[in-house]
Amino acid sequence: MDEQTSSLKKEAWTYALILVAVVALGIVVAGLLEPRPEPDLTTAPTTSTAESGLDEPATPEPVDIVEEPVDPAKDIPGCATVEAPSPGTYSAFSSMAEESYDNLKFPWFSGPKATAMSNAVADLLPSGAVVEFASPARSLVFQPITDFGDSDSAPDGYTYASGSLVNEDAQGSLFVQVQQRSAPIPPCVADVLDERRTMPDGVVVDVHDTWREVDGVRSLSRTARAYVADGSWISASAYDQVGPTQVENSGKIPLSIDDLVRIVADPRLRVSTAVPPGTPAPSEGCRGGSFETSGPAITREQVDRLDTVLATIDLGDVRLKPLQLSEYSNDTVCTDGADATTTARLDVSITGGQPLPTPERPVPGSGGQATLRALDDGTVVQTDRSFQSVSSSESSEDAGTETTISVVVTRPEGTQISVSSSAAATADVLSADALESIALTPGLEL
């Protein structure tokens, strides 16, 4: 089996099984390529050894993986010949990576192109399907292409959109991937597709409906892959996996095979399709809050109400963009004042379920100059001033210093409102009093 076909075998389970770890500018990707059950596939937790004082591996516990049985002799509709599947393998690589909507290596892609494709996917969903409220990166918005450099082992550049869906009584997730390739259409392989369809415009679409069990827990998957004459390779995979970590299973996939075929065959997702004039780039995600927050999930209705309150505040020339869920978690919403005529940046984040800070335990992230005071109603106001070194290019010659003033208001019931202003010139930064006035606005409580 060639490399193209092998890469397809992992695609149906990519959303559930691929691990992407990003540290600074380095990225490590480990992809699980449809392994067959093996007795030595194990996990090995550690246990403390009193005699040596060292941690030693405990007795490994086997991981039981069972896949849908495949009949390699069975004919596949639309395929003149069928190749037998090959044993699964593991593949891993590490490489420096850069994410961008505008990379000269991928001239077909841009921010407006990502928006146009995202709008197309939203239009193509069944009328009863609802995308669950999440951050932009998890709301079926196409993400920047990751450039892994010139490494021979790195995957081809692609953009993807993912999100959780509810369609009547079915709940799960959708993963759509688009890339440009010059390779020929791969052969039919028994465990990669159930049917090969040729659309009226000549587009070839492979479909696959399958399942896998890990330690007795079954996950369902449906995939459609389109191969277009302009070099577009478009895939859409739907799963029954739900929850923030995608480890729970509902037992029902929210999209049918025909739904997925309709998505991948749509011309708006092809690399050669022009972007409508005036299409904006996607909204950038925000990273308010931190991994340490653990408040209740924020709903779409709460965000709409908070946006209404923020719209009543006089911010001068600053125009805040709508609040959105943080990339970190679903308990924090945030936004920034990118649409401004001032040189200062204004950031706002709101989260719930937070303890009142104390001098011994201030709000994390302070620059070491945090001051706290309590108001008559029990609200705690933390003010902080910090300085960061910033540079507009890879050269350090033009590096400068940016000043940030932040005010964090924590209400007795747990709502925490953080408002900060940053600028290269200290005179342009909003004052602590102005930031406090914003954070104390009635109605911003969750």
Sequence and secondary structure as in RCSB ss.txt:
>XXXX:A:sequence
MDEQTSSLKKEAWTYALILVAVVALGIVVAGLLEPRPEPDLTTAPTTSTAESGLDEPATPEPVDIVEEPVDPAKD
IPGCATVEAPSPGTYSAFSSMAEESYDNLKFPWFSGPKATAMSNAVADLLPSGAVVEFASPARSLVFQPITDFGD
SDSAPDGYTYASGSLVNEDAQGSLFVQVQQRSAPIPPCVADVLDERRTMPDGVVVDVHDTWREVDGVRSLSRTAR
AYVADGSWISASAYDQVGPTQVENSGKIPLSIDDLVRIVADPRLRVSTAVPPGTPAPSEGCRGGSFETSGPAITR
EQVDRLDTVLATIDLGDVRLKPLQLSEYSNDTVCTDGADATTTARLDVSITGGQPLPTPERPVPGSGGQATLRAL
DDGTVVQTDRSFQSVSSSESSEDAGTETTISVVVTRPEGTQISVSSSAAATADVLSADALESIALTPGLEL
>XXXX:A:secstr
  HHHHHHHHHTTHHHH EEEEETTEEEEEEEE     TT EE  EEE TTT SEEE   EE  EEE    TTS 
 TT S  B     EEEEEEEE EEES  TT TT  HHHHHHHHHHHHHHS TTEEE    GGGBT    EEE TT
 TTS    EEEEEEEEETTEEEEEEEEEEE  S     BTTT SEEEE TTS EEEEEEEEEEETTEEEEEEEEE
EE TTSEEEEEEEESEETTTT EE SS SS HHHHHHHHT GGGSTT    TT          S TT       H
HHHHHHHHHHHTS  TT B    EE SS TTEEEEE  B SSS EEEEEEE S     SSS  TT  S  EEEE 
TTS EEEEEEEEEEE SSS STT EEEEEEEEEEE TTS EEEEEEEESSGGGS  HHHHHHHHT TT   
